[in-house]
Amino acid sequence: MTAVILALVAGAVVGLALGALGGGGSVLAVPALIYLLGFTPTAATTASLIIVTATSLTALYAHARTGRVRWKAGAAFAAAGVLPAAAAGAAATHMPQAVLTLAFAATAVVSAVRMLRPADTARPGGGEVRPGKAAGAGAGLGALTGLLGVGGGFLVVPALVTVLAFEMEAAVGTSLLVITANSLASLATRSGAAVSLDWAVIGPFIGAAILGAWDGKRMAAKVAGPRLQRIFAVVLLAVAAFMFVYAVT
């Protein structure tokens, strides 16, 4: 019962962050699964992919209804990341637990730094779309999703803005398509691995995250975006520091 309550609380926090910020909330899912719910790093990254997929699909539906998803460009961007996501997902099941933990902590730091510099995500690429750079960015983001079990919205959104010259609203909506595709590709390669998952915990986590995402959207309408980003960035830095200490001791 205690594990279920913790899963509900953690899921609500992750969902709130996703709904309020449009990306980055899934970075909290892995440490919550490891340190609150007792998952191994490999199991936590796999469970996180399931949580990210379910939450992103729900949010994608909401954004698609308002016309904020560019399906053709998003599908092409996602296609570049599918194979890297699948390969990285397979490799993650064979990596040492400490390496996964350190890699994830480093990713959390990158996410926090980007959120402390929100202006970086607001500069369009001037309308010049470079297919080679777009394919490279898509492949790199796919590999990140597959390896660490994060949606990568904190990187997908600025990539769509700067590389494909999307406006911010379209970038946020389309990023959910990219995240969903990469997460599904990674899960497909992990499905045959001997990873034990506690569905009695994952189920409530997903439900709370989905409900929290809707509350997060309402929160975003009341609290200034930059302020939310700064608060979340500080939390991420604290989580990353804890993970670094835990992994090296």
PyRosetta script that sets phi, psi and omega in degrees:
from pyrosetta import init, pose_from_sequence

init()
pose = pose_from_sequence("MTAVILALVAGAVVGLALGALGGGGSVLAVPALIYLLGFTPTAATTASLIIVTATSLTALYAHARTGRVRWKAGAAFAAAGVLPAAAAGAAATHMPQAVLTLAFAATAVVSAVRMLRPADTARPGGGEVRPGKAAGAGAGLGALTGLLGVGGGFLVVPALVTVLAFEMEAAVGTSLLVITANSLASLATRSGAAVSLDWAVIGPFIGAAILGAWDGKRMAAKVAGPRLQRIFAVVLLAVAAFMFVYAVT")
pose.set_psi(1, -40.7)
pose.set_omega(1, 178.8)
pose.set_phi(2, -60.9)
pose.set_psi(2, -41.5)
pose.set_omega(2, 179.7)
pose.set_phi(3, -62.8)
pose.set_psi(3, -39.0)
pose.set_omega(3, -179.8)
pose.set_phi(4, -65.8)
pose.set_psi(4, -42.3)
pose.set_omega(4, 178.9)
pose.set_phi(5, -62.5)
pose.set_psi(5, -44.5)
pose.set_omega(5, 178.2)
pose.set_phi(6, -62.1)
pose.set_psi(6, -39.1)
pose.set_omega(6, 178.9)
pose.set_phi(7, -64.1)
pose.set_psi(7, -39.5)
pose.set_omega(7, 179.0)
pose.set_phi(8, -65.2)
pose.set_psi(8, -43.4)
pose.set_omega(8, -179.9)
pose.set_phi(9, -65.6)
pose.set_psi(9, -48.1)
pose.set_omega(9, -179.3)
pose.set_phi(10, -62.9)
pose.set_psi(10, -41.7)
pose.set_omega(10, 179.1)
pose.set_phi(11, -62.8)
pose.set_psi(11, -39.6)
pose.set_omega(11, 179.1)
pose.set_phi(12, -63.7)
pose.set_psi(12, -40.8)
pose.set_omega(12, 179.6)
pose.set_phi(13, -65.6)
pose.set_psi(13, -44.6)
pose.set_omega(13, 178.5)
pose.set_phi(14, -61.2)
pose.set_psi(14, -44.9)
pose.set_omega(14, 179.7)
pose.set_phi(15, -63.4)
pose.set_psi(15, -41.0)
pose.set_omega(15, 178.1)
pose.set_phi(16, -59.4)
pose.set_psi(16, -44.3)
pose.set_omega(16, -179.9)
pose.set_phi(17, -64.1)
pose.set_psi(17, -43.5)
pose.set_omega(17, 179.9)
pose.set_phi(18, -63.2)
pose.set_psi(18, -45.2)
pose.set_omega(18, -178.3)
pose.set_phi(19, -67.9)
pose.set_psi(19, -36.7)
pose.set_omega(19, -176.4)
pose.set_phi(20, -79.7)
pose.set_psi(20, -34.4)
pose.set_omega(20, -172.1)
pose.set_phi(21, -108.5)
pose.set_psi(21, -14.9)
pose.set_omega(21, -179.7)
pose.set_phi(22, 75.9)
pose.set_psi(22, 6.8)
pose.set_omega(22, 178.9)
pose.set_phi(23, 168.3)
pose.set_psi(23, 154.2)
pose.set_omega(23, 178.4)
pose.set_phi(24, 100.2)
pose.set_psi(24, -22.2)
pose.set_omega(24, -177.7)
pose.set_phi(25, -63.6)
pose.set_psi(25, -32.7)
pose.set_omega(25, -178.2)
pose.set_phi(26, -67.2)
pose.set_psi(26, -16.3)
pose.set_omega(26, 177.8)
pose.set_phi(27, -65.1)
pose.set_psi(27, -22.5)
pose.set_omega(27, 177.4)
pose.set_phi(28, -82.4)
pose.set_psi(28, -19.3)
pose.set_omega(28, -174.5)
pose.set_phi(29, -64.2)
pose.set_psi(29, -45.7)
pose.set_omega(29, -176.7)
pose.set_phi(30, -63.2)
pose.set_psi(30, -52.0)
pose.set_omega(30, 177.4)
pose.set_phi(31, -60.9)
pose.set_psi(31, -33.7)
pose.set_omega(31, 177.7)
pose.set_phi(32, -65.1)
pose.set_psi(32, -41.7)
pose.set_omega(32, 179.4)
pose.set_phi(33, -66.5)
pose.set_psi(33, -35.9)
pose.set_omega(33, -177.8)
pose.set_phi(34, -76.8)
pose.set_psi(34, -53.5)
pose.set_omega(34, -168.2)
pose.set_phi(35, -91.1)
pose.set_psi(35, -23.6)
pose.set_omega(35, 177.6)
pose.set_phi(36, -97.5)
pose.set_psi(36, -34.8)
pose.set_omega(36, -171.3)
pose.set_phi(37, -113.4)
pose.set_psi(37, 0.9)
pose.set_omega(37, 171.0)
pose.set_phi(38, 77.4)
pose.set_psi(38, 18.5)
pose.set_omega(38, 177.0)
pose.set_phi(39, -75.2)
pose.set_psi(39, 150.7)
pose.set_omega(39, 169.8)
pose.set_phi(40, -74.2)
pose.set_psi(40, 159.1)
pose.set_omega(40, 178.3)
pose.set_phi(41, -55.1)
pose.set_psi(41, -39.8)
pose.set_omega(41, 179.3)
pose.set_phi(42, -65.6)
pose.set_psi(42, -45.5)
pose.set_omega(42, 178.7)
pose.set_phi(43, -66.3)
pose.set_psi(43, -35.9)
pose.set_omega(43, -178.8)
pose.set_phi(44, -66.8)
pose.set_psi(44, -41.4)
pose.set_omega(44, 179.6)
pose.set_phi(45, -67.3)
pose.set_psi(45, -36.2)
pose.set_omega(45, 177.0)
pose.set_phi(46, -67.1)
pose.set_psi(46, -46.6)
pose.set_omega(46, 178.5)
pose.set_phi(47, -62.5)
pose.set_psi(47, -37.5)
pose.set_omega(47, 178.9)
pose.set_phi(48, -62.3)
pose.set_psi(48, -38.8)
pose.set_omega(48, 177.9)
pose.set_phi(49, -61.5)
pose.set_psi(49, -39.1)
pose.set_omega(49, 178.2)
pose.set_phi(50, -65.1)
pose.set_psi(50, -44.4)
pose.set_omega(50, 179.7)
pose.set_phi(51, -63.9)
pose.set_psi(51, -44.9)
pose.set_omega(51, -179.8)
pose.set_phi(52, -62.3)
pose.set_psi(52, -43.1)
pose.set_omega(52, -179.2)
pose.set_phi(53, -61.8)
pose.set_psi(53, -48.6)
pose.set_omega(53, -178.2)
pose.set_phi(54, -63.4)
pose.set_psi(54, -44.0)
pose.set_omega(54, -178.2)
pose.set_phi(55, -69.2)
pose.set_psi(55, -41.0)
pose.set_omega(55, -178.8)
pose.set_phi(56, -66.7)
pose.set_psi(56, -38.4)
pose.set_omega(56, 178.4)
pose.set_phi(57, -61.8)
pose.set_psi(57, -41.9)
pose.set_omega(57, 178.9)
pose.set_phi(58, -63.5)
pose.set_psi(58, -46.3)
pose.set_omega(58, -179.9)
pose.set_phi(59, -67.6)
pose.set_psi(59, -35.5)
pose.set_omega(59, 178.5)
pose.set_phi(60, -61.3)
pose.set_psi(60, -41.5)
pose.set_omega(60, 178.7)
pose.set_phi(61, -60.3)
pose.set_psi(61, -44.0)
pose.set_omega(61, -179.1)
pose.set_phi(62, -63.5)
pose.set_psi(62, -42.6)
pose.set_omega(62, -179.6)
pose.set_phi(63, -71.0)
pose.set_psi(63, -35.1)
pose.set_omega(63, -179.9)
pose.set_phi(64, -64.7)
pose.set_psi(64, -34.6)
pose.set_omega(64, 179.8)
pose.set_phi(65, -64.6)
pose.set_psi(65, -26.6)
pose.set_omega(65, -179.8)
pose.set_phi(66, -98.8)
pose.set_psi(66, 7.9)
pose.set_omega(66, 176.1)
pose.set_phi(67, 73.6)
pose.set_psi(67, 26.4)
pose.set_omega(67, -177.0)
pose.set_phi(68, -100.3)
pose.set_psi(68, 15.9)
pose.set_omega(68, 179.2)
pose.set_phi(69, -116.9)
pose.set_psi(69, 124.1)
pose.set_omega(69, 175.7)
pose.set_phi(70, -95.2)
pose.set_psi(70, 96.5)
pose.set_omega(70, -167.9)
pose.set_phi(71, -65.6)
pose.set_psi(71, -46.5)
pose.set_omega(71, -175.8)
pose.set_phi(72, -66.1)
pose.set_psi(72, -50.0)
pose.set_omega(72, -179.6)
pose.set_phi(73, -65.6)
pose.set_psi(73, -40.2)
pose.set_omega(73, 179.2)
pose.set_phi(74, -64.8)
pose.set_psi(74, -40.6)
pose.set_omega(74, 179.1)
pose.set_phi(75, -64.7)
pose.set_psi(75, -40.1)
pose.set_omega(75, 178.9)
pose.set_phi(76, -65.4)
pose.set_psi(76, -42.2)
pose.set_omega(76, 178.7)
pose.set_phi(77, -64.0)
pose.set_psi(77, -42.8)
pose.set_omega(77, -179.8)
pose.set_phi(78, -66.6)
pose.set_psi(78, -36.9)
pose.set_omega(78, -177.7)
pose.set_phi(79, -59.5)
pose.set_psi(79, -34.5)
pose.set_omega(79, 179.1)
pose.set_phi(80, -66.8)
pose.set_psi(80, -22.3)
pose.set_omega(80, -177.2)
pose.set_phi(81, -100.3)
pose.set_psi(81, -7.6)
pose.set_omega(81, -175.0)
pose.set_phi(82, -63.5)
pose.set_psi(82, -50.7)
pose.set_omega(82, -179.2)
pose.set_phi(83, -65.7)
pose.set_psi(83, -45.4)
pose.set_omega(83, 175.5)
pose.set_phi(84, -59.5)
pose.set_psi(84, -37.9)
pose.set_omega(84, 178.9)
pose.set_phi(85, -64.0)
pose.set_psi(85, -42.5)
pose.set_omega(85, 179.8)
pose.set_phi(86, -65.5)
pose.set_psi(86, -44.7)
pose.set_omega(86, -179.6)
pose.set_phi(87, -64.9)
pose.set_psi(87, -43.6)
pose.set_omega(87, -179.9)
pose.set_phi(88, -67.1)
pose.set_psi(88, -35.5)
pose.set_omega(88, 177.2)
pose.set_phi(89, -63.1)
pose.set_psi(89, -40.1)
pose.set_omega(89, 177.8)
pose.set_phi(90, -68.0)
pose.set_psi(90, -39.3)
pose.set_omega(90, -179.3)
pose.set_phi(91, -67.6)
pose.set_psi(91, -33.6)
pose.set_omega(91, -176.2)
pose.set_phi(92, -61.5)
pose.set_psi(92, -31.5)
pose.set_omega(92, -178.1)
pose.set_phi(93, -71.0)
pose.set_psi(93, -12.6)
pose.set_omega(93, -178.9)
pose.set_phi(94, -110.8)
pose.set_psi(94, 1.1)
pose.set_omega(94, -178.2)
pose.set_phi(95, -85.1)
pose.set_psi(95, 148.8)
pose.set_omega(95, 175.9)
pose.set_phi(96, -59.2)
pose.set_psi(96, 143.6)
pose.set_omega(96, -177.0)
pose.set_phi(97, -59.9)
pose.set_psi(97, -40.4)
pose.set_omega(97, -178.1)
pose.set_phi(98, -64.5)
pose.set_psi(98, -36.4)
pose.set_omega(98, 178.9)
pose.set_phi(99, -65.0)
pose.set_psi(99, -44.1)
pose.set_omega(99, 177.7)
pose.set_phi(100, -60.8)
pose.set_psi(100, -41.9)
pose.set_omega(100, -179.1)
pose.set_phi(101, -63.2)
pose.set_psi(101, -46.4)
pose.set_omega(101, -180.0)
pose.set_phi(102, -65.2)
pose.set_psi(102, -40.5)
pose.set_omega(102, 179.0)
pose.set_phi(103, -63.9)
pose.set_psi(103, -39.9)
pose.set_omega(103, 179.3)
pose.set_phi(104, -67.2)
pose.set_psi(104, -41.1)
pose.set_omega(104, 178.7)
pose.set_phi(105, -60.8)
pose.set_psi(105, -40.9)
pose.set_omega(105, 178.3)
pose.set_phi(106, -63.3)
pose.set_psi(106, -39.1)
pose.set_omega(106, 178.0)
pose.set_phi(107, -64.9)
pose.set_psi(107, -38.5)
pose.set_omega(107, 177.9)
pose.set_phi(108, -62.5)
pose.set_psi(108, -37.8)
pose.set_omega(108, 178.1)
pose.set_phi(109, -64.3)
pose.set_psi(109, -44.7)
pose.set_omega(109, 178.7)
pose.set_phi(110, -60.0)
pose.set_psi(110, -43.5)
pose.set_omega(110, 178.8)
pose.set_phi(111, -60.4)
pose.set_psi(111, -44.5)
pose.set_omega(111, -179.1)
pose.set_phi(112, -64.0)
pose.set_psi(112, -42.2)
pose.set_omega(112, -179.7)
pose.set_phi(113, -62.6)
pose.set_psi(113, -42.1)
pose.set_omega(113, 178.9)
pose.set_phi(114, -63.8)
pose.set_psi(114, -36.9)
pose.set_omega(114, -180.0)
pose.set_phi(115, -72.6)
pose.set_psi(115, -26.9)
pose.set_omega(115, 175.9)
pose.set_phi(116, -77.2)
pose.set_psi(116, -11.7)
pose.set_omega(116, 177.6)
pose.set_phi(117, -124.3)
pose.set_psi(117, 62.5)
pose.set_omega(117, -175.2)
pose.set_phi(118, -60.3)
pose.set_psi(118, -23.4)
pose.set_omega(118, -179.4)
pose.set_phi(119, -62.8)
pose.set_psi(119, -24.8)
pose.set_omega(119, -179.8)
pose.set_phi(120, -63.9)
pose.set_psi(120, -28.0)
pose.set_omega(120, -177.5)
pose.set_phi(121, -90.5)
pose.set_psi(121, 2.4)
pose.set_omega(121, -173.8)
pose.set_phi(122, -109.4)
pose.set_psi(122, 6.6)
pose.set_omega(122, -178.4)
pose.set_phi(123, -103.7)
pose.set_psi(123, 108.1)
pose.set_omega(123, 178.3)
pose.set_phi(124, -62.4)
pose.set_psi(124, 162.4)
pose.set_omega(124, -176.3)
pose.set_phi(125, -84.8)
pose.set_psi(125, 16.7)
pose.set_omega(125, 174.8)
pose.set_phi(126, 76.4)
pose.set_psi(126, 12.4)
pose.set_omega(126, 176.2)
pose.set_phi(127, 86.3)
pose.set_psi(127, -6.6)
pose.set_omega(127, -179.5)
pose.set_phi(128, -91.4)
pose.set_psi(128, 111.9)
pose.set_omega(128, -179.1)
pose.set_phi(129, -98.9)
pose.set_psi(129, 123.3)
pose.set_omega(129, 179.8)
pose.set_phi(130, -108.0)
pose.set_psi(130, 106.6)
pose.set_omega(130, -175.2)
pose.set_phi(131, -56.6)
pose.set_psi(131, -41.4)
pose.set_omega(131, -179.2)
pose.set_phi(132, -62.3)
pose.set_psi(132, -44.3)
pose.set_omega(132, 179.6)
pose.set_phi(133, -68.0)
pose.set_psi(133, -37.2)
pose.set_omega(133, 178.3)
pose.set_phi(134, -63.2)
pose.set_psi(134, -42.6)
pose.set_omega(134, 179.0)
pose.set_phi(135, -65.1)
pose.set_psi(135, -40.8)
pose.set_omega(135, 178.5)
pose.set_phi(136, -64.4)
pose.set_psi(136, -41.8)
pose.set_omega(136, 178.5)
pose.set_phi(137, -65.2)
pose.set_psi(137, -41.5)
pose.set_omega(137, 179.2)
pose.set_phi(138, -63.2)
pose.set_psi(138, -40.8)
pose.set_omega(138, 179.3)
pose.set_phi(139, -66.2)
pose.set_psi(139, -42.8)
pose.set_omega(139, 179.7)
pose.set_phi(140, -63.8)
pose.set_psi(140, -41.6)
pose.set_omega(140, 179.5)
pose.set_phi(141, -68.1)
pose.set_psi(141, -35.2)
pose.set_omega(141, 176.4)
pose.set_phi(142, -63.0)
pose.set_psi(142, -43.8)
pose.set_omega(142, 178.8)
pose.set_phi(143, -62.3)
pose.set_psi(143, -40.0)
pose.set_omega(143, 178.7)
pose.set_phi(144, -62.6)
pose.set_psi(144, -44.2)
pose.set_omega(144, 179.5)
pose.set_phi(145, -62.4)
pose.set_psi(145, -45.7)
pose.set_omega(145, -178.1)
pose.set_phi(146, -65.7)
pose.set_psi(146, -38.0)
pose.set_omega(146, -175.0)
pose.set_phi(147, -76.4)
pose.set_psi(147, -44.4)
pose.set_omega(147, -170.0)
pose.set_phi(148, -108.6)
pose.set_psi(148, -5.2)
pose.set_omega(148, 176.9)
pose.set_phi(149, 73.8)
pose.set_psi(149, 21.3)
pose.set_omega(149, 177.9)
pose.set_phi(150, -106.3)
pose.set_psi(150, 150.2)
pose.set_omega(150, 179.4)
pose.set_phi(151, -68.1)
pose.set_psi(151, -32.1)
pose.set_omega(151, 179.2)
pose.set_phi(152, 78.9)
pose.set_psi(152, 18.6)
pose.set_omega(152, -179.6)
pose.set_phi(153, -59.0)
pose.set_psi(153, -30.3)
pose.set_omega(153, 179.9)
pose.set_phi(154, -68.3)
pose.set_psi(154, -16.1)
pose.set_omega(154, 175.5)
pose.set_phi(155, -107.6)
pose.set_psi(155, -32.5)
pose.set_omega(155, -178.7)
pose.set_phi(156, -65.2)
pose.set_psi(156, -45.0)
pose.set_omega(156, -177.0)
pose.set_phi(157, -59.7)
pose.set_psi(157, -52.6)
pose.set_omega(157, 178.3)
pose.set_phi(158, -63.7)
pose.set_psi(158, -30.6)
pose.set_omega(158, 177.9)
pose.set_phi(159, -65.6)
pose.set_psi(159, -42.6)
pose.set_omega(159, 178.5)
pose.set_phi(160, -66.0)
pose.set_psi(160, -34.2)
pose.set_omega(160, 179.6)
pose.set_phi(161, -71.0)
pose.set_psi(161, -47.8)
pose.set_omega(161, -173.2)
pose.set_phi(162, -84.4)
pose.set_psi(162, -33.3)
pose.set_omega(162, -175.9)
pose.set_phi(163, -91.1)
pose.set_psi(163, -41.6)
pose.set_omega(163, -177.8)
pose.set_phi(164, -104.4)
pose.set_psi(164, 3.3)
pose.set_omega(164, 175.9)
pose.set_phi(165, 59.7)
pose.set_psi(165, 36.7)
pose.set_omega(165, 175.6)
pose.set_phi(166, -76.4)
pose.set_psi(166, 149.2)
pose.set_omega(166, 166.3)
pose.set_phi(167, -75.6)
pose.set_psi(167, 160.9)
pose.set_omega(167, -169.5)
pose.set_phi(168, -60.0)
pose.set_psi(168, -44.1)
pose.set_omega(168, -177.2)
pose.set_phi(169, -61.6)
pose.set_psi(169, -42.6)
pose.set_omega(169, 178.8)
pose.set_phi(170, -68.5)
pose.set_psi(170, -34.8)
pose.set_omega(170, 179.5)
pose.set_phi(171, -64.9)
pose.set_psi(171, -42.9)
pose.set_omega(171, 179.8)
pose.set_phi(172, -63.7)
pose.set_psi(172, -46.7)
pose.set_omega(172, -179.8)
pose.set_phi(173, -65.0)
pose.set_psi(173, -44.2)
pose.set_omega(173, -178.0)
pose.set_phi(174, -70.3)
pose.set_psi(174, -30.5)
pose.set_omega(174, 179.0)
pose.set_phi(175, -59.7)
pose.set_psi(175, -31.4)
pose.set_omega(175, 179.7)
pose.set_phi(176, -65.9)
pose.set_psi(176, -33.8)
pose.set_omega(176, 175.5)
pose.set_phi(177, -65.4)
pose.set_psi(177, -44.5)
pose.set_omega(177, 179.8)
pose.set_phi(178, -63.4)
pose.set_psi(178, -45.9)
pose.set_omega(178, -179.0)
pose.set_phi(179, -61.4)
pose.set_psi(179, -44.6)
pose.set_omega(179, -178.8)
pose.set_phi(180, -62.4)
pose.set_psi(180, -45.9)
pose.set_omega(180, -179.0)
pose.set_phi(181, -62.7)
pose.set_psi(181, -45.9)
pose.set_omega(181, -179.7)
pose.set_phi(182, -65.2)
pose.set_psi(182, -39.7)
pose.set_omega(182, -179.4)
pose.set_phi(183, -65.1)
pose.set_psi(183, -42.4)
pose.set_omega(183, 179.1)
pose.set_phi(184, -64.7)
pose.set_psi(184, -39.8)
pose.set_omega(184, 178.8)
pose.set_phi(185, -62.5)
pose.set_psi(185, -43.2)
pose.set_omega(185, 179.4)
pose.set_phi(186, -66.7)
pose.set_psi(186, -41.2)
pose.set_omega(186, 179.4)
pose.set_phi(187, -62.8)
pose.set_psi(187, -35.0)
pose.set_omega(187, -179.1)
pose.set_phi(188, -61.4)
pose.set_psi(188, -37.0)
pose.set_omega(188, -179.3)
pose.set_phi(189, -81.9)
pose.set_psi(189, -23.3)
pose.set_omega(189, -180.0)
pose.set_phi(190, -84.7)
pose.set_psi(190, -14.5)
pose.set_omega(190, -172.6)
pose.set_phi(191, -61.6)
pose.set_psi(191, -28.9)
pose.set_omega(191, -179.6)
pose.set_phi(192, -88.3)
pose.set_psi(192, -6.8)
pose.set_omega(192, -178.9)
pose.set_phi(193, -78.0)
pose.set_psi(193, 151.4)
pose.set_omega(193, -178.7)
pose.set_phi(194, -83.3)
pose.set_psi(194, 75.2)
pose.set_omega(194, 179.3)
pose.set_phi(195, -116.1)
pose.set_psi(195, 121.6)
pose.set_omega(195, -178.8)
pose.set_phi(196, -85.2)
pose.set_psi(196, 124.2)
pose.set_omega(196, -178.8)
pose.set_phi(197, -119.1)
pose.set_psi(197, 135.7)
pose.set_omega(197, 179.1)
pose.set_phi(198, -94.3)
pose.set_psi(198, 96.0)
pose.set_omega(198, -175.9)
pose.set_phi(199, -69.8)
pose.set_psi(199, -22.0)
pose.set_omega(199, 177.0)
pose.set_phi(200, -66.8)
pose.set_psi(200, -20.8)
pose.set_omega(200, 176.7)
pose.set_phi(201, -97.2)
pose.set_psi(201, -42.2)
pose.set_omega(201, -177.1)
pose.set_phi(202, -64.4)
pose.set_psi(202, -40.1)
pose.set_omega(202, -179.3)
pose.set_phi(203, -57.3)
pose.set_psi(203, -55.7)
pose.set_omega(203, 177.3)
pose.set_phi(204, -60.6)
pose.set_psi(204, -35.0)
pose.set_omega(204, 178.7)
pose.set_phi(205, -60.0)
pose.set_psi(205, -47.3)
pose.set_omega(205, -179.5)
pose.set_phi(206, -63.0)
pose.set_psi(206, -46.2)
pose.set_omega(206, -179.3)
pose.set_phi(207, -59.8)
pose.set_psi(207, -44.3)
pose.set_omega(207, 179.5)
pose.set_phi(208, -66.9)
pose.set_psi(208, -36.7)
pose.set_omega(208, 179.9)
pose.set_phi(209, -65.2)
pose.set_psi(209, -42.0)
pose.set_omega(209, 180.0)
pose.set_phi(210, -64.7)
pose.set_psi(210, -45.0)
pose.set_omega(210, 178.7)
pose.set_phi(211, -66.6)
pose.set_psi(211, -39.2)
pose.set_omega(211, 179.0)
pose.set_phi(212, -63.6)
pose.set_psi(212, -32.7)
pose.set_omega(212, -179.6)
pose.set_phi(213, -63.5)
pose.set_psi(213, -38.0)
pose.set_omega(213, 177.9)
pose.set_phi(214, -67.0)
pose.set_psi(214, -40.5)
pose.set_omega(214, 176.8)
pose.set_phi(215, -65.1)
pose.set_psi(215, -35.4)
pose.set_omega(215, 178.9)
pose.set_phi(216, -62.8)
pose.set_psi(216, -37.4)
pose.set_omega(216, 177.5)
pose.set_phi(217, -62.4)
pose.set_psi(217, -40.3)
pose.set_omega(217, 178.3)
pose.set_phi(218, -68.2)
pose.set_psi(218, -36.8)
pose.set_omega(218, 178.2)
pose.set_phi(219, -63.1)
pose.set_psi(219, -40.1)
pose.set_omega(219, -178.5)
pose.set_phi(220, -62.0)
pose.set_psi(220, -27.2)
pose.set_omega(220, -179.9)
pose.set_phi(221, -76.9)
pose.set_psi(221, -15.8)
pose.set_omega(221, -175.7)
pose.set_phi(222, -107.2)
pose.set_psi(222, -26.8)
pose.set_omega(222, -177.3)
pose.set_phi(223, -114.8)
pose.set_psi(223, 138.8)
pose.set_omega(223, -178.8)
pose.set_phi(224, -59.2)
pose.set_psi(224, 134.0)
pose.set_omega(224, -178.3)
pose.set_phi(225, -55.3)
pose.set_psi(225, -48.3)
pose.set_omega(225, 179.8)
pose.set_phi(226, -58.7)
pose.set_psi(226, -35.6)
pose.set_omega(226, 179.4)
pose.set_phi(227, -67.7)
pose.set_psi(227, -42.8)
pose.set_omega(227, 177.0)
pose.set_phi(228, -60.7)
pose.set_psi(228, -41.9)
pose.set_omega(228, -179.3)
pose.set_phi(229, -63.3)
pose.set_psi(229, -41.4)
pose.set_omega(229, -179.9)
pose.set_phi(230, -64.7)
pose.set_psi(230, -42.2)
pose.set_omega(230, 179.0)
pose.set_phi(231, -62.5)
pose.set_psi(231, -46.2)
pose.set_omega(231, -178.3)
pose.set_phi(232, -66.2)
pose.set_psi(232, -36.6)
pose.set_omega(232, 179.4)
pose.set_phi(233, -63.4)
pose.set_psi(233, -40.6)
pose.set_omega(233, 178.1)
pose.set_phi(234, -63.2)
pose.set_psi(234, -41.3)
pose.set_omega(234, 177.8)
pose.set_phi(235, -61.8)
pose.set_psi(235, -43.8)
pose.set_omega(235, 179.9)
pose.set_phi(236, -62.1)
pose.set_psi(236, -41.6)
pose.set_omega(236, 179.3)
pose.set_phi(237, -63.0)
pose.set_psi(237, -39.4)
pose.set_omega(237, 178.0)
pose.set_phi(238, -65.1)
pose.set_psi(238, -41.9)
pose.set_omega(238, 178.1)
pose.set_phi(239, -63.7)
pose.set_psi(239, -43.4)
pose.set_omega(239, 180.0)
pose.set_phi(240, -62.8)
pose.set_psi(240, -42.6)
pose.set_omega(240, 178.6)
pose.set_phi(241, -61.3)
pose.set_psi(241, -42.5)
pose.set_omega(241, 178.2)
pose.set_phi(242, -61.6)
pose.set_psi(242, -42.4)
pose.set_omega(242, -178.6)
pose.set_phi(243, -66.4)
pose.set_psi(243, -39.5)
pose.set_omega(243, 177.1)
pose.set_phi(244, -60.4)
pose.set_psi(244, -48.2)
pose.set_omega(244, -179.3)
pose.set_phi(245, -61.9)
pose.set_psi(245, -44.4)
pose.set_omega(245, -178.4)
pose.set_phi(246, -63.1)
pose.set_psi(246, -38.8)
pose.set_omega(246, -174.9)
pose.set_phi(247, -73.9)
pose.set_psi(247, -29.5)
pose.set_omega(247, -175.0)
pose.set_phi(248, -98.3)
pose.set_psi(248, -4.0)
pose.set_omega(248, 179.6)
pose.set_phi(249, -105.8)
pose.dump_pdb("model.pdb")
